[in-house]
Structure formats: structure tokens, C-alpha cells
Amino acid sequence: MEQILSRYNQNNEGPELATVEHSPIQNDSAEISALKDEIERLQSINRKMMGKELEGLNYNDLHNLEQQLTEGILSVKDKKEKVLLEQLEKSKLQIEELRHHARLSSSENRLQIGKDTSSSSLSEKEGTSDTSLRLGFSSVDLSGKTKVAKLEPVDDRKNAMIMD
């Protein structure tokens, strides 16, 4: 008896599962069909927007299509103008930054030149100039021997008296 009941239960569950599995397939095919129709409709609208397949349209349909295209063109032009203005603003900011950096750089260069000038004038005032005077003739003798030039330090204070 138990075997009969188990076989009955197995057979009883089987048909329900088959209908449950069959139902989603029908829903999927209906959804697929609806999506295909939607794709075809959108492709037809796209072709009309591109100026193709206009044969079946009357004057009002053509006028409405023209209005849609005009609105689309104006929208594209507005967006393009906004993008160009944003790019112009960014360029102006970059130019201003570059000018600012150039001003900073030139002022730093002036400060550096001023430091170099003041340090060289300090070393001259302290008498630590590295200037030397070479006296003598050419370093090459007529016989082909090299001569060493005689070096004498220059005293800037004496030269200053002579020049005054």
C-alpha cells in the first residue's frame, strides 16, 4: 500500500512541475515578442529621424518630425555652447595660473640675482676677491718650451685709488 501511495505522490507532483516549468517559457516568449516589436518601432523612428522612409507620412507628420528635429538641433547647439564656454573658462584659469607662476618665478629670480650680487659685493669688500693678475710674455717660448706665467694678486683698494 505504501508503494502505491508513493507512486501516486510522485505522479501527482510531476504534472504540477511540468505546468510550472511550462508557464515561464510562455511568458518569456511573450516578452521576447514585445521586445522585438519595440525594437522595430524604435528603428522605424530612427530611420524617420535620419530622413529615410518618409514616404508614408502626411503633411502633419512631416511637420511634427521637423519640429522634433529643430528642437533636437537647438538642444545640441546649446550643449555645444555650454561645453565651449566651460573650456574657455578653464583656459582663462590656466592662463591666469601661468601668469601668476611667471610673476613668482621672475620675482624669485630677481631675489636670487640680488643675493648673488650682494654676496659678490661682500666678498669684494672683505678683500677676498679671487681676481689675479698675470704678468709676463706668452706661455710658449720660441724654442717650443712652455713657460709658467707668474701670478700676482690684485689689491682692489690700490686700483680704486688709481682710478679716482
MODELLER restraints for C-alpha pairs under 7 A, 6 or more apart:
rsr = mdl.restraints
at = mdl.atoms
rsr.add(forms.Gaussian(group=physical.xy_distance, feature=features.Distance(at['CA:47:A'], at['CA:53:A']), mean=6.46, stdev=0.5))
rsr.add(forms.Gaussian(group=physical.xy_distance, feature=features.Distance(at['CA:48:A'], at['CA:54:A']), mean=6.10, stdev=0.5))
rsr.add(forms.Gaussian(group=physical.xy_distance, feature=features.Distance(at['CA:123:A'], at['CA:129:A']), mean=6.09, stdev=0.5))
rsr.add(forms.Gaussian(group=physical.xy_distance, feature=features.Distance(at['CA:131:A'], at['CA:153:A']), mean=6.99, stdev=0.5))
rsr.add(forms.Gaussian(group=physical.xy_distance, feature=features.Distance(at['CA:131:A'], at['CA:154:A']), mean=6.55, stdev=0.5))
rsr.add(forms.Gaussian(group=physical.xy_distance, feature=features.Distance(at['CA:132:A'], at['CA:151:A']), mean=6.60, stdev=0.5))
rsr.add(forms.Gaussian(group=physical.xy_distance, feature=features.Distance(at['CA:132:A'], at['CA:152:A']), mean=5.98, stdev=0.5))
rsr.add(forms.Gaussian(group=physical.xy_distance, feature=features.Distance(at['CA:132:A'], at['CA:153:A']), mean=4.70, stdev=0.5))
rsr.add(forms.Gaussian(group=physical.xy_distance, feature=features.Distance(at['CA:132:A'], at['CA:154:A']), mean=5.52, stdev=0.5))
rsr.add(forms.Gaussian(group=physical.xy_distance, feature=features.Distance(at['CA:133:A'], at['CA:151:A']), mean=5.92, stdev=0.5))
rsr.add(forms.Gaussian(group=physical.xy_distance, feature=features.Distance(at['CA:133:A'], at['CA:152:A']), mean=5.34, stdev=0.5))
rsr.add(forms.Gaussian(group=physical.xy_distance, feature=features.Distance(at['CA:133:A'], at['CA:153:A']), mean=6.00, stdev=0.5))
rsr.add(forms.Gaussian(group=physical.xy_distance, feature=features.Distance(at['CA:133:A'], at['CA:154:A']), mean=6.12, stdev=0.5))
rsr.add(forms.Gaussian(group=physical.xy_distance, feature=features.Distance(at['CA:134:A'], at['CA:149:A']), mean=6.52, stdev=0.5))
rsr.add(forms.Gaussian(group=physical.xy_distance, feature=features.Distance(at['CA:134:A'], at['CA:150:A']), mean=5.93, stdev=0.5))
rsr.add(forms.Gaussian(group=physical.xy_distance, feature=features.Distance(at['CA:134:A'], at['CA:151:A']), mean=4.88, stdev=0.5))
rsr.add(forms.Gaussian(group=physical.xy_distance, feature=features.Distance(at['CA:134:A'], at['CA:152:A']), mean=6.37, stdev=0.5))
rsr.add(forms.Gaussian(group=physical.xy_distance, feature=features.Distance(at['CA:135:A'], at['CA:149:A']), mean=6.82, stdev=0.5))
rsr.add(forms.Gaussian(group=physical.xy_distance, feature=features.Distance(at['CA:135:A'], at['CA:150:A']), mean=5.88, stdev=0.5))
rsr.add(forms.Gaussian(group=physical.xy_distance, feature=features.Distance(at['CA:135:A'], at['CA:151:A']), mean=6.69, stdev=0.5))
rsr.add(forms.Gaussian(group=physical.xy_distance, feature=features.Distance(at['CA:136:A'], at['CA:149:A']), mean=6.36, stdev=0.5))
rsr.add(forms.Gaussian(group=physical.xy_distance, feature=features.Distance(at['CA:136:A'], at['CA:150:A']), mean=6.77, stdev=0.5))
rsr.add(forms.Gaussian(group=physical.xy_distance, feature=features.Distance(at['CA:139:A'], at['CA:146:A']), mean=5.71, stdev=0.5))
rsr.add(forms.Gaussian(group=physical.xy_distance, feature=features.Distance(at['CA:139:A'], at['CA:147:A']), mean=4.71, stdev=0.5))
rsr.add(forms.Gaussian(group=physical.xy_distance, feature=features.Distance(at['CA:139:A'], at['CA:148:A']), mean=6.17, stdev=0.5))
rsr.add(forms.Gaussian(group=physical.xy_distance, feature=features.Distance(at['CA:139:A'], at['CA:149:A']), mean=6.36, stdev=0.5))
rsr.add(forms.Gaussian(group=physical.xy_distance, feature=features.Distance(at['CA:140:A'], at['CA:146:A']), mean=4.69, stdev=0.5))
rsr.add(forms.Gaussian(group=physical.xy_distance, feature=features.Distance(at['CA:140:A'], at['CA:147:A']), mean=5.83, stdev=0.5))
rsr.add(forms.Gaussian(group=physical.xy_distance, feature=features.Distance(at['CA:141:A'], at['CA:147:A']), mean=6.71, stdev=0.5))
